[in-house]
Amino acid sequence: MMEDLRAFLFCRVLGNEARGLLDYQEEVLRKIVQRLNWKIVACSKEIGSGKSFDSWSMEKLIHYIVTENIDVILVYDKTRLCIYDDLYAEFKMLCEMHHVQILTMDQISFPHT
């Protein structure tokens, strides 16, 4: 992994009953960023279904993508961004157009020390 990347942390849960998981997702993602020596540019936490991109959090993320203020989106897993594969594919294309990587927990591995 490259150092000095600008990261956007995106956290989402479905309902209020899972609100504690938002803090857990953020904590895990922050630890990864710290270990990789990346810079956190922004963090967004939302409660929502993940069925569309018309939430304030997604609009904020898209703004950071199109203005090229970030290099990577770090998310617990891809369903935290959206639950539909076709919508995810469109989002991924937008990211590729602006040279932004989407990384999930299962794509990052650390050597055992």
mmCIF file of the C-alpha atoms, coordinates in Angstrom:
data_MODEL
# 
_entry.id   MODEL 
# 
loop_
_atom_site.group_PDB 
_atom_site.id 
_atom_site.type_symbol 
_atom_site.label_atom_id 
_atom_site.label_alt_id 
_atom_site.label_comp_id 
_atom_site.label_asym_id 
_atom_site.label_entity_id 
_atom_site.label_seq_id 
_atom_site.pdbx_PDB_ins_code 
_atom_site.Cartn_x 
_atom_site.Cartn_y 
_atom_site.Cartn_z 
_atom_site.occupancy 
_atom_site.B_iso_or_equiv 
_atom_site.pdbx_formal_charge 
_atom_site.auth_seq_id 
_atom_site.auth_comp_id 
_atom_site.auth_asym_id 
_atom_site.auth_atom_id 
_atom_site.pdbx_PDB_model_num 
ATOM 1   C CA . MET A 1 1   ? 0.000   0.000   0.000   1.00 0.00 ? 1   MET A CA 1 
ATOM 2   C CA . MET A 1 2   ? 1.149   3.516   -0.724  1.00 0.00 ? 2   MET A CA 1 
ATOM 3   C CA . GLU A 1 3   ? 1.659   6.062   2.032   1.00 0.00 ? 3   GLU A CA 1 
ATOM 4   C CA . ASP A 1 4   ? 0.302   9.602   2.137   1.00 0.00 ? 4   ASP A CA 1 
ATOM 5   C CA . LEU A 1 5   ? -3.056  8.761   0.578   1.00 0.00 ? 5   LEU A CA 1 
ATOM 6   C CA . ARG A 1 6   ? -6.030  10.959  1.376   1.00 0.00 ? 6   ARG A CA 1 
ATOM 7   C CA . ALA A 1 7   ? -8.827  8.801   2.764   1.00 0.00 ? 7   ALA A CA 1 
ATOM 8   C CA . PHE A 1 8   ? -12.555 9.245   3.188   1.00 0.00 ? 8   PHE A CA 1 
ATOM 9   C CA . LEU A 1 9   ? -14.058 6.903   5.790   1.00 0.00 ? 9   LEU A CA 1 
ATOM 10  C CA . PHE A 1 10  ? -17.640 5.887   5.036   1.00 0.00 ? 10  PHE A CA 1 
ATOM 11  C CA . CYS A 1 11  ? -19.739 4.107   7.660   1.00 0.00 ? 11  CYS A CA 1 
ATOM 12  C CA . ARG A 1 12  ? -23.402 3.085   7.411   1.00 0.00 ? 12  ARG A CA 1 
ATOM 13  C CA . VAL A 1 13  ? -25.880 0.921   9.290   1.00 0.00 ? 13  VAL A CA 1 
ATOM 14  C CA . LEU A 1 14  ? -29.466 0.060   8.459   1.00 0.00 ? 14  LEU A CA 1 
ATOM 15  C CA . GLY A 1 15  ? -31.322 1.229   11.568  1.00 0.00 ? 15  GLY A CA 1 
ATOM 16  C CA . ASN A 1 16  ? -31.086 3.062   14.874  1.00 0.00 ? 16  ASN A CA 1 
ATOM 17  C CA . GLU A 1 17  ? -30.817 -0.219  16.782  1.00 0.00 ? 17  GLU A CA 1 
ATOM 18  C CA . ALA A 1 18  ? -27.396 -0.738  15.170  1.00 0.00 ? 18  ALA A CA 1 
ATOM 19  C CA . ARG A 1 19  ? -26.140 2.785   15.936  1.00 0.00 ? 19  ARG A CA 1 
ATOM 20  C CA . GLY A 1 20  ? -23.288 1.375   18.060  1.00 0.00 ? 20  GLY A CA 1 
ATOM 21  C CA . LEU A 1 21  ? -21.922 -0.378  14.984  1.00 0.00 ? 21  LEU A CA 1 
ATOM 22  C CA . LEU A 1 22  ? -21.296 3.025   13.367  1.00 0.00 ? 22  LEU A CA 1 
ATOM 23  C CA . ASP A 1 23  ? -18.740 3.820   16.046  1.00 0.00 ? 23  ASP A CA 1 
ATOM 24  C CA . TYR A 1 24  ? -17.250 0.328   15.679  1.00 0.00 ? 24  TYR A CA 1 
ATOM 25  C CA . GLN A 1 25  ? -16.864 0.725   11.904  1.00 0.00 ? 25  GLN A CA 1 
ATOM 26  C CA . GLU A 1 26  ? -15.244 4.133   12.336  1.00 0.00 ? 26  GLU A CA 1 
ATOM 27  C CA . GLU A 1 27  ? -12.845 2.832   15.002  1.00 0.00 ? 27  GLU A CA 1 
ATOM 28  C CA . VAL A 1 28  ? -11.733 -0.106  12.841  1.00 0.00 ? 28  VAL A CA 1 
ATOM 29  C CA . LEU A 1 29  ? -11.261 2.084   9.753   1.00 0.00 ? 29  LEU A CA 1 
ATOM 30  C CA . ARG A 1 30  ? -9.343  4.749   11.700  1.00 0.00 ? 30  ARG A CA 1 
ATOM 31  C CA . LYS A 1 31  ? -6.941  2.095   12.995  1.00 0.00 ? 31  LYS A CA 1 
ATOM 32  C CA . ILE A 1 32  ? -6.292  0.920   9.428   1.00 0.00 ? 32  ILE A CA 1 
ATOM 33  C CA . VAL A 1 33  ? -5.605  4.471   8.239   1.00 0.00 ? 33  VAL A CA 1 
ATOM 34  C CA . GLN A 1 34  ? -3.233  5.035   11.148  1.00 0.00 ? 34  GLN A CA 1 
ATOM 35  C CA . ARG A 1 35  ? -1.356  1.817   10.442  1.00 0.00 ? 35  ARG A CA 1 
ATOM 36  C CA . LEU A 1 36  ? -1.005  2.696   6.747   1.00 0.00 ? 36  LEU A CA 1 
ATOM 37  C CA . ASN A 1 37  ? 0.082   6.298   7.464   1.00 0.00 ? 37  ASN A CA 1 
ATOM 38  C CA . TRP A 1 38  ? -2.742  7.755   5.400   1.00 0.00 ? 38  TRP A CA 1 
ATOM 39  C CA . LYS A 1 39  ? -4.477  11.060  6.074   1.00 0.00 ? 39  LYS A CA 1 
ATOM 40  C CA . ILE A 1 40  ? -8.188  11.104  6.963   1.00 0.00 ? 40  ILE A CA 1 
ATOM 41  C CA . VAL A 1 41  ? -9.766  13.900  4.949   1.00 0.00 ? 41  VAL A CA 1 
ATOM 42  C CA . ALA A 1 42  ? -13.342 13.215  6.063   1.00 0.00 ? 42  ALA A CA 1 
ATOM 43  C CA . CYS A 1 43  ? -15.514 10.651  7.792   1.00 0.00 ? 43  CYS A CA 1 
ATOM 44  C CA . SER A 1 44  ? -19.194 10.121  7.257   1.00 0.00 ? 44  SER A CA 1 
ATOM 45  C CA . LYS A 1 45  ? -21.533 8.018   9.384   1.00 0.00 ? 45  LYS A CA 1 
ATOM 46  C CA . GLU A 1 46  ? -25.144 7.448   8.398   1.00 0.00 ? 46  GLU A CA 1 
ATOM 47  C CA . ILE A 1 47  ? -28.174 5.406   9.243   1.00 0.00 ? 47  ILE A CA 1 
ATOM 48  C CA . GLY A 1 48  ? -29.965 4.354   6.078   1.00 0.00 ? 48  GLY A CA 1 
ATOM 49  C CA . SER A 1 49  ? -30.970 1.537   3.786   1.00 0.00 ? 49  SER A CA 1 
ATOM 50  C CA . GLY A 1 50  ? -28.175 1.837   1.223   1.00 0.00 ? 50  GLY A CA 1 
ATOM 51  C CA . LYS A 1 51  ? -30.751 1.656   -1.576  1.00 0.00 ? 51  LYS A CA 1 
ATOM 52  C CA . SER A 1 52  ? -29.887 5.015   -3.158  1.00 0.00 ? 52  SER A CA 1 
ATOM 53  C CA . PHE A 1 53  ? -27.325 7.784   -3.174  1.00 0.00 ? 53  PHE A CA 1 
ATOM 54  C CA . ASP A 1 54  ? -29.614 10.632  -2.164  1.00 0.00 ? 54  ASP A CA 1 
ATOM 55  C CA . SER A 1 55  ? -28.490 10.922  1.453   1.00 0.00 ? 55  SER A CA 1 
ATOM 56  C CA . TRP A 1 56  ? -26.425 13.824  2.779   1.00 0.00 ? 56  TRP A CA 1 
ATOM 57  C CA . SER A 1 57  ? -23.515 11.456  3.526   1.00 0.00 ? 57  SER A CA 1 
ATOM 58  C CA . MET A 1 58  ? -23.402 10.103  -0.023  1.00 0.00 ? 58  MET A CA 1 
ATOM 59  C CA . GLU A 1 59  ? -23.708 13.585  -1.501  1.00 0.00 ? 59  GLU A CA 1 
ATOM 60  C CA . LYS A 1 60  ? -20.742 14.638  0.671   1.00 0.00 ? 60  LYS A CA 1 
ATOM 61  C CA . LEU A 1 61  ? -18.728 11.617  -0.480  1.00 0.00 ? 61  LEU A CA 1 
ATOM 62  C CA . ILE A 1 62  ? -19.545 12.215  -4.155  1.00 0.00 ? 62  ILE A CA 1 
ATOM 63  C CA . HIS A 1 63  ? -18.495 15.857  -3.771  1.00 0.00 ? 63  HIS A CA 1 
ATOM 64  C CA . TYR A 1 64  ? -15.095 14.737  -2.432  1.00 0.00 ? 64  TYR A CA 1 
ATOM 65  C CA . ILE A 1 65  ? -14.754 12.311  -5.360  1.00 0.00 ? 65  ILE A CA 1 
ATOM 66  C CA . VAL A 1 66  ? -15.593 14.732  -8.178  1.00 0.00 ? 66  VAL A CA 1 
ATOM 67  C CA . THR A 1 67  ? -13.487 17.536  -6.708  1.00 0.00 ? 67  THR A CA 1 
ATOM 68  C CA . GLU A 1 68  ? -10.610 15.025  -6.444  1.00 0.00 ? 68  GLU A CA 1 
ATOM 69  C CA . ASN A 1 69  ? -9.960  15.773  -2.789  1.00 0.00 ? 69  ASN A CA 1 
ATOM 70  C CA . ILE A 1 70  ? -9.485  12.092  -1.917  1.00 0.00 ? 70  ILE A CA 1 
ATOM 71  C CA . ASP A 1 71  ? -7.487  9.143   -3.200  1.00 0.00 ? 71  ASP A CA 1 
ATOM 72  C CA . VAL A 1 72  ? -9.294  6.309   -1.453  1.00 0.00 ? 72  VAL A CA 1 
ATOM 73  C CA . ILE A 1 73  ? -12.647 5.484   0.121   1.00 0.00 ? 73  ILE A CA 1 
ATOM 74  C CA . LEU A 1 74  ? -12.283 3.129   3.033   1.00 0.00 ? 74  LEU A CA 1 
ATOM 75  C CA . VAL A 1 75  ? -15.413 1.196   3.933   1.00 0.00 ? 75  VAL A CA 1 
ATOM 76  C CA . TYR A 1 76  ? -16.064 -1.836  6.129   1.00 0.00 ? 76  TYR A CA 1 
ATOM 77  C CA . ASP A 1 77  ? -17.557 -3.716  3.170   1.00 0.00 ? 77  ASP A CA 1 
ATOM 78  C CA . LYS A 1 78  ? -19.134 -2.700  -0.124  1.00 0.00 ? 78  LYS A CA 1 
ATOM 79  C CA . THR A 1 79  ? -22.684 -3.106  1.203   1.00 0.00 ? 79  THR A CA 1 
ATOM 80  C CA . ARG A 1 80  ? -22.005 -0.139  3.477   1.00 0.00 ? 80  ARG A CA 1 
ATOM 81  C CA . LEU A 1 81  ? -21.950 2.029   0.324   1.00 0.00 ? 81  LEU A CA 1 
ATOM 82  C CA . CYS A 1 82  ? -24.999 0.462   -1.307  1.00 0.00 ? 82  CYS A CA 1 
ATOM 83  C CA . ILE A 1 83  ? -26.832 -2.839  -1.387  1.00 0.00 ? 83  ILE A CA 1 
ATOM 84  C CA . TYR A 1 84  ? -27.502 -3.099  -5.119  1.00 0.00 ? 84  TYR A CA 1 
ATOM 85  C CA . ASP A 1 85  ? -24.782 -4.406  -7.445  1.00 0.00 ? 85  ASP A CA 1 
ATOM 86  C CA . ASP A 1 86  ? -25.793 -2.215  -10.400 1.00 0.00 ? 86  ASP A CA 1 
ATOM 87  C CA . LEU A 1 87  ? -25.770 0.935   -8.271  1.00 0.00 ? 87  LEU A CA 1 
ATOM 88  C CA . TYR A 1 88  ? -22.387 -0.071  -6.825  1.00 0.00 ? 88  TYR A CA 1 
ATOM 89  C CA . ALA A 1 89  ? -21.052 -0.595  -10.374 1.00 0.00 ? 89  ALA A CA 1 
ATOM 90  C CA . GLU A 1 90  ? -22.119 2.939   -11.350 1.00 0.00 ? 90  GLU A CA 1 
ATOM 91  C CA . PHE A 1 91  ? -20.515 4.339   -8.204  1.00 0.00 ? 91  PHE A CA 1 
ATOM 92  C CA . LYS A 1 92  ? -17.317 2.407   -8.917  1.00 0.00 ? 92  LYS A CA 1 
ATOM 93  C CA . MET A 1 93  ? -17.209 3.855   -12.453 1.00 0.00 ? 93  MET A CA 1 
ATOM 94  C CA . LEU A 1 94  ? -17.515 7.377   -11.014 1.00 0.00 ? 94  LEU A CA 1 
ATOM 95  C CA . CYS A 1 95  ? -14.618 6.633   -8.680  1.00 0.00 ? 95  CYS A CA 1 
ATOM 96  C CA . GLU A 1 96  ? -12.491 5.242   -11.509 1.00 0.00 ? 96  GLU A CA 1 
ATOM 97  C CA . MET A 1 97  ? -13.159 8.339   -13.624 1.00 0.00 ? 97  MET A CA 1 
ATOM 98  C CA . HIS A 1 98  ? -11.716 10.459  -10.805 1.00 0.00 ? 98  HIS A CA 1 
ATOM 99  C CA . HIS A 1 99  ? -8.890  8.058   -9.856  1.00 0.00 ? 99  HIS A CA 1 
ATOM 100 C CA . VAL A 1 100 ? -10.376 7.169   -6.474  1.00 0.00 ? 100 VAL A CA 1 
ATOM 101 C CA . GLN A 1 101 ? -9.982  3.648   -5.089  1.00 0.00 ? 101 GLN A CA 1 
ATOM 102 C CA . ILE A 1 102 ? -12.633 1.890   -3.029  1.00 0.00 ? 102 ILE A CA 1 
ATOM 103 C CA . LEU A 1 103 ? -11.094 -0.372  -0.399  1.00 0.00 ? 103 LEU A CA 1 
ATOM 104 C CA . THR A 1 104 ? -12.904 -2.722  1.940   1.00 0.00 ? 104 THR A CA 1 
ATOM 105 C CA . MET A 1 105 ? -11.634 -4.484  5.041   1.00 0.00 ? 105 MET A CA 1 
ATOM 106 C CA . ASP A 1 106 ? -11.168 -7.793  3.218   1.00 0.00 ? 106 ASP A CA 1 
ATOM 107 C CA . GLN A 1 107 ? -8.923  -6.128  0.599   1.00 0.00 ? 107 GLN A CA 1 
ATOM 108 C CA . ILE A 1 108 ? -6.402  -4.914  3.173   1.00 0.00 ? 108 ILE A CA 1 
ATOM 109 C CA . SER A 1 109 ? -4.034  -7.321  4.825   1.00 0.00 ? 109 SER A CA 1 
ATOM 110 C CA . PHE A 1 110 ? -1.150  -6.704  7.169   1.00 0.00 ? 110 PHE A CA 1 
ATOM 111 C CA . PRO A 1 111 ? 1.931   -8.864  7.569   1.00 0.00 ? 111 PRO A CA 1 
ATOM 112 C CA . HIS A 1 112 ? 2.149   -10.620 10.906  1.00 0.00 ? 112 HIS A CA 1 
ATOM 113 C CA . THR A 1 113 ? 4.698   -9.012  13.165  1.00 0.00 ? 113 THR A CA 1 
# 
